[in-house]
Amino acid sequence: MANETKYRRFVIKSMRVSGEWNARAFRAETTVGGKRSGATEQAAILAVKEELDLLQSEQRTLRIGGYPTVNEVRAAFDAISITSEQQAMLNAHCQAVDHIMTATELAHAGGYDSYVSANSQYGGLGRKLAEELEWVPPMNKKGVPTWTFALATRADENGSPSPDRMDDEHWRWKLRQEVVEACDADPIH
């Protein structure tokens, strides 16, 4: 039976086979990287951690403006849970003209009467995505992350956040291009 070690968002499974220790990283049911071996369990686990750190470093050098790549976003969507309401909002946003929707339009797409509910649900999806990506979104005026920025940017004024208007039902969100491409590459369900 394999031992499990948590490392960042991964589980490293290790076990002794024929006198040496083998370890491999998993994210959900997906293997990440290769199998690593060592004379001790700690040596095998350390080799996996080093590989994960290298993979992360390589991915981060590909980021434009600090935001994760399409491949990172796609992998993150595969690893997180998405409610049917969040899925409906994301699908509608992907299909919207220029990928722009107001908070109220997102609410209706998710089956909500109020943009406040949509902000909460879409923000919840953004938070799961951001945490999976190990990416921190812009903060609001109270210093709290605005999780929806993991999915979209402000559609007006060059997409820059304006914390003074975040609660506006007519706030217009433009889906990030990386999210659009991740959804186009393999529809999220």
C-alpha positions in Angstrom: 0.0 0.0 0.0 1.3 3.4 -1.0 2.0 6.2 1.5 0.7 9.6 0.7 2.4 13.0 1.2 0.6 16.3 0.4 2.7 18.9 -1.5 1.1 22.1 -2.6 -2.0 20.9 -4.5 -0.6 17.4 -5.3 -0.6 14.1 -3.5 2.7 12.2 -3.8 2.3 8.5 -3.5 5.3 6.5 -2.4 6.0 2.8 -1.9 8.9 0.4 -1.6 9.3 -1.9 -4.6 12.1 -4.5 -4.8 14.3 -2.7 -2.3 14.0 0.8 -3.5 11.5 3.6 -3.0 9.3 4.8 -5.9 7.2 8.0 -5.8 4.9 9.7 -8.2 2.7 12.9 -8.0 -1.0 13.0 -8.6 -3.5 15.8 -9.0 -6.9 14.2 -8.5 -6.6 11.0 -10.6 -4.1 12.4 -13.0 -0.4 11.6 -12.8 1.9 14.6 -13.0 5.5 14.1 -14.0 7.3 10.8 -13.9 8.0 8.1 -11.4 11.1 8.9 -9.3 13.1 6.5 -7.3 15.5 6.7 -4.3 17.3 4.7 -1.7 15.0 6.1 0.9 11.4 7.2 0.8 12.3 10.8 1.6 14.8 10.8 -1.3 12.1 9.6 -3.8 9.6 12.1 -2.5 12.2 14.9 -2.7 12.9 14.0 -6.3 9.2 14.3 -7.1 9.0 17.7 -5.3 11.9 18.9 -7.3 10.3 17.8 -10.5 7.0 19.5 -9.6 8.9 22.7 -8.7 10.7 22.6 -12.1 7.5 22.0 -14.0 5.8 25.0 -12.2 8.8 27.2 -12.9 8.7 26.3 -16.6 5.0 27.0 -16.8 5.4 30.4 -15.0 8.0 31.6 -17.5 5.4 31.1 -20.2 2.8 33.4 -18.5 2.1 36.7 -20.1 1.4 39.5 -17.7 1.6 37.0 -14.8 -1.7 35.2 -15.8 -1.6 31.4 -16.3 -1.3 29.9 -19.7 -4.2 28.2 -21.6 -2.7 24.8 -20.7 -2.6 25.7 -17.0 -6.2 26.9 -17.2 -7.4 23.8 -19.0 -5.7 21.5 -16.4 -7.1 23.6 -13.6 -10.6 23.3 -14.9 -10.1 19.5 -15.2 -9.1 19.4 -11.5 -11.8 21.5 -9.9 -15.5 20.9 -9.3 -18.0 23.2 -11.1 -21.7 23.4 -10.2 -24.3 23.3 -12.9 -25.1 27.0 -12.3 -21.4 28.0 -12.6 -21.2 25.9 -15.7 -24.2 27.6 -17.2 -22.7 31.0 -16.5 -19.3 30.0 -17.9 -20.9 28.6 -21.1 -23.0 31.7 -21.6 -19.9 33.9 -21.1 -17.9 31.8 -23.6 -20.7 32.2 -26.2 -21.4 35.9 -25.6 -20.5 38.5 -28.2 -16.8 39.4 -27.6 -17.1 37.2 -24.5 -18.6 40.2 -22.5 -21.5 39.9 -20.1 -22.9 42.1 -17.3 -23.3 40.8 -13.8 -27.0 40.7 -14.3 -26.7 38.7 -17.6 -24.5 36.2 -15.9 -27.1 35.9 -13.1 -29.8 35.1 -15.6 -27.5 32.6 -17.4 -27.0 30.8 -14.1 -30.7 30.9 -13.2 -30.4 33.6 -10.5 -32.7 36.6 -10.1 -30.0 38.8 -8.6 -26.5 39.8 -9.8 -25.5 39.5 -6.2 -26.0 35.7 -6.3 -24.2 35.5 -9.6 -21.3 37.5 -8.3 -21.1 35.0 -5.4 -21.3 31.9 -7.6 -19.0 33.1 -10.4 -16.6 34.5 -7.8 -16.7 31.0 -6.1 -15.7 29.4 -9.5 -13.0 32.0 -9.9 -11.7 31.3 -6.5 -11.5 27.5 -7.1 -9.7 28.3 -10.4 -7.3 30.8 -8.9 -6.4 28.5 -6.0 -5.8 25.6 -8.4 -3.6 27.8 -10.5 -1.8 29.2 -7.4 -2.6 32.7 -8.8 -3.7 35.6 -6.7 -6.2 38.0 -8.4 -6.3 41.8 -7.9 -7.6 43.0 -4.5 -10.6 45.2 -3.9 -10.5 48.4 -1.9 -10.8 46.4 1.3 -7.7 44.3 0.4 -9.8 41.2 -0.4 -9.1 39.2 -3.6 -11.8 39.7 -6.3 -11.9 36.1 -7.3 -13.9 36.7 -10.6 -10.7 38.3 -12.0 -9.4 34.7 -12.3 -12.0 34.2 -15.0 -12.5 37.7 -16.5 -11.4 41.3 -16.6 -13.3 44.5 -16.6 -14.6 45.0 -20.1 -14.5 48.8 -19.9 -11.5 51.1 -19.5 -8.9 48.6 -20.8 -10.0 45.9 -18.4 -8.6 47.5 -15.4 -10.4 46.8 -12.1 -12.3 49.6 -10.5 -13.1 48.6 -6.9 -15.6 51.5 -6.5 -18.0 49.9 -9.1 -17.6 46.2 -8.3 -21.2 45.9 -6.9 -22.8 47.4 -9.9 -25.3 45.1 -11.6 -24.2 46.6 -15.0 -20.5 45.8 -14.3 -19.3 44.3 -17.6 -17.0 41.2 -17.4 -14.8 40.2 -20.4 -13.8 36.6 -20.2 -10.0 36.2 -20.3 -8.7 35.0 -23.6 -6.9 32.1 -21.8 -10.2 30.9 -20.4 -11.9 31.2 -23.8 -9.2 29.2 -25.4 -9.2 26.6 -22.7 -13.0 26.2 -23.1 -12.7 26.1 -26.9 -9.9 23.5 -26.8 -11.9 21.0 -24.8 -15.4 22.0 -23.7 -15.7 22.1 -19.9 -18.4 20.0 -18.4 
